[in-house]
Amino acid sequence: MLNNLWNMLMGCSHRRTTFPITPARLAAPGQRRSTYVVCLDCGTEFGYNWTEMRIGDPVGAPVTAEAAFSAAHR
């Protein structure tokens, strides 16, 4: 809770991220298929460049489980 308050006031440093993730299945229309990482503290998704092994700019809003479920069952 204290960490969330600190992030809200000062912003997240995005130091703790997941290993780069590349979706294995074909993306549905409107979804990205590029490699990305997610900040474990705030949940922001960032593009990842394998060539330079660097985190890029934040990508669009993450897909919620409900949106993914409804897109898969259309």
Contact map, one row per residue, 1 for C-alpha under 8 A:
11111000000000000000000000000000000000000000000000000000000000000000000000
11111100000000000000000000000000000000000000000000000000000000000000000000
11111110000000000000000000000000000000000000000000000000000000000000000000
11111111000000000000000000000000000000000100000000000000000000000000000000
11111111100000000000000000000000000000000000000000000000000000000000000000
01111111111000000000000000000000000000000000000000000000000000000000000000
00111111111100000000000000000000000000000100000000000000000000000000000000
00011111111100000000000000000000000000000000000000000000000000000000000000
00001111111000000000000000000000000000000000000000000000000000000000000000
00000111111100000000000000000000000000000000000000000000000000000000000000
00000111111110000000000000000000000000000000000000000000000000000000000000
00000011011111000000000000000000000000001100000000000000000000000000000000
00000000001111100000000000000000000000000000000000000000000000000000000000
00000000000111111000000000000000000000111100000000000000000000000000000000
00000000000011111000000000000000000000100000000000000000000000000000000000
00000000000001111100000000000000000000111000000000000000000000000000000000
00000000000001111110000000000000000011110000000000000000000000000000000000
00000000000000011111100000000000000011110000000000000000000000000000000000
00000000000000001111100000000000000010000000000000000000000000000000000000
00000000000000000111110000000000001110000000000100000000000000000000000000
00000000000000000111111000000000001110000000000000000000000000000000000000
00000000000000000001111100000000111100000000000000000000000000000000000000
00000000000000000000111111100000111000000000000000000000000000000000000000
00000000000000000000011111000000000000000000000000000000000000000000000000
00000000000000000000001111100000000000000000000000000000000000000000000000
00000000000000000000001111110000100000000000000000000000000000000000000000
00000000000000000000001011111111100000000000000000000000000000000000000000
00000000000000000000000001111110000000000000000000000000000000000000001100
00000000000000000000000000111110000000000000000000000000000000000000000000
00000000000000000000000000111111000000000000000000000000000000000000000000
00000000000000000000000000111111100000000000000000000000000000000000000000
00000000000000000000000000100111110000000000000000000000000000000000000000
00000000000000000000011001100011111000000000000000000000000000000000000000
00000000000000000000011000000001111100000000001000000000000000000000000000
00000000000000000001111000000000111110000000001110000000000000000000000000
00000000000000000001110000000000011111000000111100000000000000000000000000
00000000000000001111100000000000001111100000111100000010000000000000000000
00000000000000001100000000000000000111110011110000000000000000000000000000
00000000000001111100000000000000000011111111110000000000000000000000000000
00000000000001011100000000000000000001111110000000000000000000000000000000
00000000000101010000000000000000000000111110000000000000000000000000000000
00010010000101000000000000000000000000111111000000000000000000000000000000
00000000000000000000000000000000000001111111100000000000000000000000000000
00000000000000000000000000000000000001100111110000000000010011000000000000
00000000000000000000000000000000000111100011111000000000011111000000000000
00000000000000000000000000000000000111100001111100000011111000000000000000
00000000000000000000000000000000011110000000111110000011111000000000000000
00000000000000000001000000000000001110000000011111001111000000000000000000
00000000000000000000000000000000001000000000001111111111000000000000000000
00000000000000000000000000000000000000000000000111111100000000000000000000
00000000000000000000000000000000000000000000000011111000000000000000000000
00000000000000000000000000000000000000000000000011111100000000000000000000
00000000000000000000000000000000000000000000000111111110000000000000000000
00000000000000000000000000000000000000000000000111011111000000000000000000
00000000000000000000000000000000000010000000011110001111100000000000000000
00000000000000000000000000000000000000000000011110000111110000000000000000
00000000000000000000000000000000000000000000011000000011111000000000000000
00000000000000000000000000000000000000000001111000000001111100000000000000
00000000000000000000000000000000000000000000111000000000111110000000000000
00000000000000000000000000000000000000000000100000000000011111000000000000
00000000000000000000000000000000000000000001100000000000001111100000000000
00000000000000000000000000000000000000000001100000000000000111110000000000
00000000000000000000000000000000000000000000000000000000000011111011000000
00000000000000000000000000000000000000000000000000000000000001111111000000
00000000000000000000000000000000000000000000000000000000000000111111100000
00000000000000000000000000000000000000000000000000000000000000011111110000
00000000000000000000000000000000000000000000000000000000000000111111111000
00000000000000000000000000000000000000000000000000000000000000111111111100
00000000000000000000000000000000000000000000000000000000000000001111111110
00000000000000000000000000000000000000000000000000000000000000000111111111
00000000000000000000000000010000000000000000000000000000000000000011111111
00000000000000000000000000010000000000000000000000000000000000000001111111
00000000000000000000000000000000000000000000000000000000000000000000111111
00000000000000000000000000000000000000000000000000000000000000000000011111
